[in-house]
Amino acid sequence: MEQPVQPSACPDCHALTDDLTAHERWHSRLVHDIAVAVDQENRRRDAAQSR
């Protein structure tokens, strides 16, 4: 008899998920998008201060 698949706990947000790999990709994409947005904002501010 097969054991039922138990949801795994997300180490970052403690959410339960049936597909931890997909959830980890979501986290990676979120962190990437935030880093890009922060970088763009910093560049915008630097350009505004240079004027």
MODELLER restraints for C-alpha pairs under 7 A, 6 or more apart:
rsr = mdl.restraints
at = mdl.atoms
rsr.add(forms.Gaussian(group=physical.xy_distance, feature=features.Distance(at['CA:7:A'], at['CA:16:A']), mean=5.82, stdev=0.5))
rsr.add(forms.Gaussian(group=physical.xy_distance, feature=features.Distance(at['CA:7:A'], at['CA:17:A']), mean=5.24, stdev=0.5))
rsr.add(forms.Gaussian(group=physical.xy_distance, feature=features.Distance(at['CA:7:A'], at['CA:18:A']), mean=4.58, stdev=0.5))
rsr.add(forms.Gaussian(group=physical.xy_distance, feature=features.Distance(at['CA:8:A'], at['CA:16:A']), mean=5.64, stdev=0.5))
rsr.add(forms.Gaussian(group=physical.xy_distance, feature=features.Distance(at['CA:8:A'], at['CA:17:A']), mean=5.61, stdev=0.5))
rsr.add(forms.Gaussian(group=physical.xy_distance, feature=features.Distance(at['CA:8:A'], at['CA:18:A']), mean=6.41, stdev=0.5))
rsr.add(forms.Gaussian(group=physical.xy_distance, feature=features.Distance(at['CA:8:A'], at['CA:20:A']), mean=6.28, stdev=0.5))
rsr.add(forms.Gaussian(group=physical.xy_distance, feature=features.Distance(at['CA:9:A'], at['CA:15:A']), mean=5.63, stdev=0.5))
rsr.add(forms.Gaussian(group=physical.xy_distance, feature=features.Distance(at['CA:9:A'], at['CA:16:A']), mean=4.63, stdev=0.5))
rsr.add(forms.Gaussian(group=physical.xy_distance, feature=features.Distance(at['CA:9:A'], at['CA:17:A']), mean=6.46, stdev=0.5))
rsr.add(forms.Gaussian(group=physical.xy_distance, feature=features.Distance(at['CA:10:A'], at['CA:16:A']), mean=6.13, stdev=0.5))
rsr.add(forms.Gaussian(group=physical.xy_distance, feature=features.Distance(at['CA:10:A'], at['CA:20:A']), mean=6.86, stdev=0.5))
